[in-house]
Amino acid sequence: MSPAILLSFLIGYFLLLIIIAFATSKKSSDNATFFIANRNSKWYLVAFGMIGTALSGVTFISVPGEVGSPSGNQFQYFQFVLGNAVGFIIIATVLLPLYYRMKLTSIYSYIEQRLGFYSYKTAASIFLISRTIGSAFRLYLVVIVLQRFIFDSYGVPFWVTVLISLALIWSYTFKGGLKTIIITDTLQTFFLVLSVFLTLYFICSSLNMNIPQAFEAIKTSGYSKIFFYEDFMTNGFHFSKQFIGGVFVTIAMTGLDQDLMQKNLSMKTIGEAQKNMFTFTGIFVILNIFFLSVGALLYIYATKNGIAIPLDHITGKPRTDFLFPEIALNHLSIVPAIVFMLGLTAATFATTDSALTALTTSFCVDFLHMDKGDNANAAGAVKKRHLVHIAFSLLMFIVIIVFNTLNDESVVKGIFKVASYTYGPLLGLYSFGLFMKQRGLHDKLVPLVCILSPAICYLLNANSASLLGGYTFSVELILVNGLITFIGLLLISKKTASKTRF
């Protein structure tokens, strides 16, 4: 596949996004438009667009790649997806009504009103750190593919590729913010979904199979096992660990995350927001089945054609993240290659553009308080927001460069490992706020609890085999982290005279 063709495609793709951005922000580019799209978003656009934001390049590359991993993953990821679905339902029925009742712009304002100033700043800081790291991981995934298959051919350094990618994202989000994101994410999700089904078709054609034959081949292959009930203590794939982890990772990384909640808060009513979440959940589960199916077909194709898992150029170890791009760009025809690049680009940039908007919103609202006062939309406030937007773009650039020098494992594992530590305290904070309504906190001690909790969780995870009789943690670790935070908050709390309203 010619790098020049792929580069031309990328240039055209981003020109389209920039045109959309200027069209959507032409009439208004103030802070109300940027933060919450004037609370005038259509639920069906948000529901569809959220697919691209939630899936990202991790699902597009890492999840199919993990299907045939030497560790024997197969379809075990679907156990996690089922937990995700339950988590989304809890968000729609518990958290969204709370956010709408309080008319929030930043969801962390709830913590300020319920627990206090220091708790509020701690929650917002956790989000800023967590989302910056998580989004940098996701963008890193697509950048290494762009670097390997396009920019290496032109002698462009990795850091320049990262800088170009972030500059392009900034160029179509800096004016319209969320209002632009909702439209561009809808378009990018369409490209993502289209690429999934077209990829299935092209791989099936290369294997001389029709779709029913392909699914039969997947079923009889060694890649299709979904449920793992063996060896609860040491098996990280065990159903209970993956399912419970899926529920609480979703609540924390979606329901307590400004990024995806910001889109839900841009609708007129709670009914529309809930309709959006339920629709999104159904599409999310179905699409993940197809992603896993693509993974199985990739390994069937690789086995048939003698294609080995590509090696990481830094560690020299097999890297399952590279199998999909290796087959799509080097072993199939030009059309499947373009379809793959379309899906990968749409998935990853839909996640990153949304994250940059949410990070900017959270910092402007939670730390600069730009949602308050008569001058919230004044020229000076808008200019300050632009500077914050640039600052987070540069911060993400630095994180990606650092991660590129350190990473030696699958990106999908890295993201959820980091999330287990950084999002766990948010679970504890919101759980305490919701369920301990007759207790007040020693607010100034909350940051200490939220620092100690991940540290204790890390030590527990590192020594779980000796401390817990051989038990091995998986993604359910985030629940343990939240529980430790909750207990810590209880220890620094006292009973109050009256019950809180929220």
C-alpha positions in Angstrom: 0.0 0.0 0.0 1.5 3.3 -1.1 2.2 5.7 1.8 1.4 8.6 -0.6 -2.1 7.3 -1.2 -2.7 6.9 2.6 -1.3 10.4 3.2 -3.6 11.9 0.5 -6.5 10.2 2.1 -5.7 11.5 5.5 -5.3 15.1 4.2 -8.7 14.9 2.5 -10.3 13.4 5.6 -9.1 16.2 7.9 -10.1 18.9 5.3 -13.6 17.6 5.5 -13.6 17.8 9.4 -12.2 21.3 9.3 -14.9 22.4 6.8 -17.6 20.9 9.1 -16.0 22.7 12.1 -16.1 26.1 10.5 -19.7 25.5 9.3 -21.0 24.5 12.8 -19.1 27.3 14.6 -19.9 30.1 12.1 -22.8 31.6 14.0 -21.5 31.0 17.5 -18.1 30.1 19.1 -18.7 31.4 22.6 -18.1 29.3 25.8 -21.7 28.2 26.1 -21.4 26.6 22.6 -18.1 25.1 23.4 -19.0 23.6 26.8 -22.6 22.3 26.4 -23.6 23.1 22.8 -26.2 25.5 24.1 -28.1 22.4 25.5 -29.7 22.0 22.1 -28.2 18.7 20.9 -30.3 16.0 19.2 -30.3 12.7 21.2 -30.0 10.5 18.2 -26.9 12.3 16.9 -25.3 12.1 20.3 -26.2 8.4 20.7 -24.6 7.5 17.4 -21.6 9.8 17.8 -20.8 8.4 21.3 -20.0 5.0 19.7 -16.9 6.5 18.0 -15.9 8.2 21.3 -16.4 5.1 23.4 -14.8 2.5 21.1 -11.6 4.4 20.0 -8.6 2.9 18.2 -8.1 0.5 21.2 -11.2 -1.4 20.2 -10.4 -1.1 16.6 -6.9 -2.6 16.8 -6.1 -4.0 20.2 -9.4 -5.9 20.8 -9.2 -7.9 17.5 -5.4 -8.3 18.1 -6.0 -9.8 21.6 -8.3 -12.5 20.2 -5.4 -14.7 19.2 -2.9 -13.5 21.8 -0.5 -16.2 23.2 -2.2 -15.6 26.6 -5.3 -17.3 25.2 -7.7 -14.3 25.3 -10.2 -15.5 22.6 -13.5 -13.7 23.0 -13.1 -13.2 26.8 -13.3 -9.4 26.3 -17.1 -9.9 25.6 -17.5 -10.7 29.3 -16.2 -7.2 30.0 -18.5 -5.7 27.4 -21.6 -7.3 29.1 -20.5 -5.6 32.3 -20.2 -2.4 30.3 -23.8 -2.7 29.3 -25.0 -3.0 32.9 -22.8 0.0 33.8 -24.4 2.1 31.0 -27.9 1.3 32.3 -26.8 2.3 35.9 -25.5 5.6 34.5 -28.8 6.3 32.6 -31.0 5.6 35.6 -28.9 6.9 38.6 -26.3 9.4 37.5 -28.0 11.2 34.6 -31.1 12.2 36.6 -28.8 13.6 39.3 -26.8 15.7 36.8 -29.9 17.1 35.1 -31.7 17.8 38.4 -28.7 20.0 39.4 -28.3 21.5 35.9 -24.5 20.9 35.9 -22.0 22.0 33.2 -19.2 20.1 34.9 -20.3 16.9 36.7 -17.7 17.6 39.4 -19.8 20.5 40.6 -21.9 17.9 42.4 -18.9 17.0 44.6 -18.5 20.6 45.5 -22.1 21.0 46.6 -22.2 17.7 48.4 -18.8 17.2 49.9 -16.9 20.5 49.8 -14.3 22.6 48.0 -11.2 20.3 48.4 -13.2 17.2 47.5 -14.4 19.0 44.4 -10.9 20.1 43.3 -9.7 16.5 44.0 -12.4 15.0 41.8 -11.7 17.4 38.9 -8.0 16.9 39.2 -8.4 13.1 39.1 -10.4 13.5 35.8 -7.8 15.8 34.3 -5.0 13.3 35.1 -7.0 10.2 34.1 -8.4 11.5 30.8 -5.1 13.0 29.7 -3.3 9.7 30.2 -6.1 7.6 28.8 -6.5 9.8 25.7 -2.8 9.9 25.2 -2.7 6.1 25.2 -5.5 6.0 22.6 -3.9 8.6 20.3 -0.5 6.9 20.7 -2.0 3.7 19.2 -3.1 5.4 15.9 0.1 7.5 15.7 2.4 4.4 15.8 0.4 3.0 12.9 0.6 6.2 11.0 4.3 6.4 11.7 5.0 2.8 10.7 3.0 2.7 7.5 3.2 6.4 6.3 5.6 8.8 7.9 8.6 6.5 8.3 8.7 6.4 4.4 9.2 10.1 4.4 11.8 10.2 7.3 9.4 12.1 9.5 10.3 11.7 13.2 7.7 10.2 15.6 7.4 13.4 17.6 6.5 15.4 14.5 3.8 12.9 13.6 2.3 13.3 17.1 2.5 17.1 16.8 0.8 17.1 13.4 -2.0 14.8 14.7 -2.7 17.1 17.7 -2.6 20.2 15.6 -5.2 18.8 13.2 -7.5 17.9 16.1 -7.1 21.3 17.6 -7.8 23.0 14.3 -11.3 21.7 14.0 -12.3 21.8 17.7 -11.0 25.1 19.1 -13.9 27.2 18.0 -17.1 25.2 18.2 -16.1 22.7 20.9 -18.9 20.3 21.8 -21.3 21.7 19.1 -18.7 20.8 16.5 -17.7 17.5 18.2 -21.3 16.1 18.1 -21.4 16.6 14.3 -17.9 15.4 13.5 -18.3 12.4 15.9 -21.4 11.4 14.1 -19.6 11.4 10.8 -16.6 9.6 12.2 -18.8 6.9 13.9 -20.4 6.3 10.5 -17.0 5.8 9.0 -16.0 3.5 11.9 -19.1 1.3 11.6 -18.8 1.2 7.8 -15.2 0.1 8.0 -16.0 -2.7 10.5 -18.6 -4.3 8.1 -16.5 -3.7 5.0 -13.4 -5.2 6.7 -15.4 -8.3 7.6 -16.5 -8.5 3.9 -13.0 -8.1 2.5 -11.4 -10.6 4.8 -14.2 -13.1 4.1 -13.6 -12.6 0.4 -9.9 -13.2 0.8 -10.6 -16.4 2.6 -13.2 -17.4 -0.1 -16.0 -17.5 2.4 -19.4 -15.9 2.6 -20.6 -14.3 5.9 -22.4 -17.4 7.2 -19.4 -19.6 6.4 -17.1 -17.1 8.1 -19.1 -17.1 11.4 -19.1 -20.9 11.2 -15.4 -20.9 10.8 -15.1 -18.6 13.8 -17.3 -20.8 15.9 -15.2 -23.9 15.2 -11.9 -22.1 15.5 -9.8 -21.9 18.6 -10.7 -18.3 19.1 -14.4 -18.1 20.0 -14.6 -19.0 23.7 -16.5 -16.3 25.5 -17.1 -17.4 29.1 -14.2 -18.4 31.4 -15.2 -20.0 34.7 -11.9 -21.9 35.4 -9.6 -21.1 38.3 -11.2 -18.1 39.9 -8.2 -17.3 42.1 -5.5 -17.0 39.5 -7.3 -16.5 36.1 -7.7 -12.9 35.2 -10.2 -13.9 32.5 -12.7 -15.3 34.9 -16.2 -14.2 34.2 -16.9 -12.7 37.6 -13.8 -10.5 37.4 -14.4 -9.3 33.9 -18.1 -8.7 34.3 -17.8 -6.9 37.6 -14.8 -5.0 36.4 -16.8 -4.0 33.2 -19.7 -2.6 35.3 -17.5 -0.4 37.5 -15.0 0.6 34.9 -18.0 1.9 32.9 -19.5 3.8 35.8 -16.2 5.4 36.5 -14.8 6.0 33.0 -18.1 7.0 31.5 -20.6 8.1 34.2 -18.0 9.9 36.3 -16.0 11.2 33.3 -16.7 14.7 32.0 -16.0 13.6 28.4 -18.9 11.3 27.7 -21.2 13.0 30.2 -20.7 16.4 28.6 -22.4 15.1 25.5 -25.4 13.8 27.6 -25.7 17.1 29.4 -26.0 19.0 26.0 -29.5 17.7 25.5 -32.7 19.5 26.4 -34.3 17.0 28.8 -33.3 14.0 30.9 -35.7 11.8 28.8 -33.6 12.5 25.7 -30.4 11.9 27.5 -31.6 8.5 28.8 -33.0 7.6 25.4 -29.5 8.3 24.0 -27.8 6.1 26.6 -30.1 3.1 26.0 -29.7 3.3 22.3 -26.0 3.7 22.6 -25.7 0.7 24.8 -27.4 -1.6 22.3 -25.2 -0.5 19.4 -22.1 -0.7 21.6 -22.7 -4.4 22.5 -23.5 -5.5 18.9 -20.5 -3.7 17.4 -18.1 -5.3 19.9 -19.3 -8.7 18.7 -18.2 -7.7 15.2 -14.9 -6.4 16.4 -14.1 -9.7 18.1 -15.2 -11.6 14.9 -12.8 -9.5 12.9 -10.1 -10.5 15.3 -10.8 -14.2 14.8 -10.9 -13.9 11.1 -7.5 -12.0 11.1 -5.9 -14.9 12.9 -7.5 -17.5 10.6 -6.2 -15.4 7.6 -2.7 -15.1 9.2 -2.5 -18.8 9.8 -3.6 -19.7 6.3 -1.1 -17.3 4.8 1.8 -17.8 7.2 1.8 -14.3 8.6 3.4 -13.9 12.0 2.4 -11.4 14.7 4.6 -8.3 13.9 7.4 -7.4 16.3 7.6 -4.1 18.3 10.4 -2.0 16.9 11.5 -1.0 20.4 11.2 -4.2 22.5 11.5 -6.8 19.7 8.5 -8.7 21.1 5.4 -9.8 19.2 2.8 -6.9 19.2 -0.8 -8.1 18.6 -1.8 -4.4 18.1 0.1 -4.5 14.8 -1.6 -7.6 13.3 -4.7 -5.8 11.9 -2.8 -3.0 10.2 -0.1 -5.4 8.9 -2.8 -7.6 7.2 -5.0 -4.6 6.0 -2.2 -2.5 4.7 0.3 -5.1 3.4 -1.6 -8.2 2.4 -5.0 -7.1 1.2 -5.8 -4.8 -1.8 -5.9 -1.0 -1.9 -9.6 -0.7 -1.1 -9.5 -2.7 2.2 -6.4 -0.7 3.2 -8.2 2.6 2.8 -11.2 1.2 4.6 -9.0 0.1 7.5 -7.3 3.5 7.7 -10.7 5.2 7.5 -12.0 3.2 10.5 -8.8 3.6 12.6 -8.6 7.3 12.0 -12.3 7.8 12.7 -12.2 5.8 15.9 -9.1 7.3 17.4 -9.6 11.0 16.5 -13.3 10.8 17.6 -12.0 9.9 21.0 -9.2 12.4 21.2 -11.1 15.4 19.9 -13.8 14.7 22.4 -11.3 14.3 25.2 -9.5 17.6 24.5 -12.9 19.4 24.5 -13.8 17.8 27.9 -10.4 18.5 29.4 -10.7 22.2 28.4 -14.2 22.4 29.7 -13.4 20.8 33.1 -10.4 23.1 33.6 -12.2 26.2 32.5 -15.3 25.4 34.7 -13.8 23.6 37.7 -10.6 25.7 38.1 -11.2 29.0 36.3 -15.0 29.1 37.0 -15.7 30.4 33.5 -19.3 29.3 33.7 -20.1 31.9 36.3 -20.6 35.7 36.0 -21.8 38.0 33.3 -18.4 37.9 31.5 -18.4 34.1 31.0 -18.7 34.6 27.2 -16.7 37.8 26.9 -13.9 38.0 24.4 -11.3 37.7 27.2 -12.9 34.5 28.5 -13.0 32.9 25.1 -9.4 33.8 24.5 -8.5 32.2 27.8 -10.3 29.1 26.8 -8.3 28.9 23.6 -5.1 29.1 25.6 -6.3 26.3 27.9 -7.2 24.2 24.8 -3.6 24.7 23.4 -2.1 23.8 26.8 -3.9 20.5 27.0 -2.9 19.7 23.4 0.8 20.2 24.4 0.4 18.2 27.6 -1.0 15.3 25.6 1.9 15.6 23.2 4.4 15.3 26.1 2.6 12.3 27.6 2.6 10.4 24.2 6.3 11.0 23.8 7.0 9.7 27.3 4.7 6.7 26.8 6.4 5.9 23.5 9.7 5.4 25.3 8.3 3.3 28.1 5.5 1.1 26.7 6.2 -2.6 26.2 2.7 -4.1 26.5 -0.6 -4.1 24.7 -2.3 -0.7 24.8 -5.6 -2.1 25.9 -4.0 -3.6 29.0 -2.2 -0.4 29.7 -5.3 1.8 29.6 -7.4 -0.4 31.9 -4.5 -0.8 34.3 -4.1 3.0 34.6 -7.8 3.4 34.8 -8.0 1.0 37.8 -5.8 3.3 39.8 -6.8 6.8 38.6 -10.6 6.4 38.3 -11.0 4.3 41.5 -11.1 7.3 43.9 -13.9 8.9 41.8 -16.0 5.8 42.5 -15.4 6.2 46.2 -16.2 10.0 46.2 -19.4 9.7 44.3 -20.5 6.6 46.3 -20.0 8.4 49.5 -21.9 11.4 48.3 -24.8 9.4 47.1 -25.1 6.8 49.9 -23.8 8.6 53.0 -26.2 11.6 53.0 -26.2 12.0 56.8 -22.4 12.2 57.1 -20.1 15.1 56.4 -16.4 15.0 55.6 -13.3 16.6 57.0 -12.9 18.1 53.5 -9.2 19.1 53.7 -8.2 15.4 54.2 -10.0 14.2 51.1 -7.0 14.7 48.8 -4.8 12.6 51.1 -7.3 9.8 51.0 -7.5 9.9 47.2 -3.7 9.7 47.0 -3.3 6.9 49.6 -6.1 4.8 48.1 -4.4 4.1 44.7 -1.1 3.5 46.5 -2.6 0.9 48.8 -4.4 -0.6 45.8 -1.2 -0.9 43.9 0.6 -2.6 46.8 -2.3 -5.0 47.2 -2.3 -5.8 43.5 1.5 -6.4 43.5 1.3 -8.7 46.5 -2.1 -10.3 46.0 -0.7 -13.8 45.4 1.0 -13.9 48.8 -1.6 -11.8 50.8 -4.8 -13.4 49.3 -3.9 -17.0 48.8 -2.8 -16.8 45.2 -5.6 -14.5 44.0 -4.9 -12.5 40.8 -6.7 -9.2 40.2 -8.0 -8.2 36.8 -10.2 -5.2 35.8 -12.2 -5.7 39.0 -9.4 -3.9 40.8 -11.1 -0.6 40.2 -13.9 -1.7 42.5 -11.3 -2.5 45.2 -9.8 0.9 44.7 -13.2 2.6 45.1 -13.9 0.6 48.2 -10.6 1.6 49.8 -11.4 5.3 49.0 -14.9 4.9 50.5 -13.6 3.4 53.7 -11.0 6.2 53.9 -13.8 8.8 53.5 -15.8 7.1 56.3 -12.8 7.3 58.6 -12.6 11.1 58.1 -16.4 11.7 58.3 -18.9 12.4 61.0 -22.6 12.4 61.3 -24.4 15.6 60.5 -27.6 17.0 61.9 -29.6 17.0 58.6 -29.8 15.0 55.5 -28.4 16.5 52.3 -30.6 17.2 49.3 -28.5 15.6 46.7 
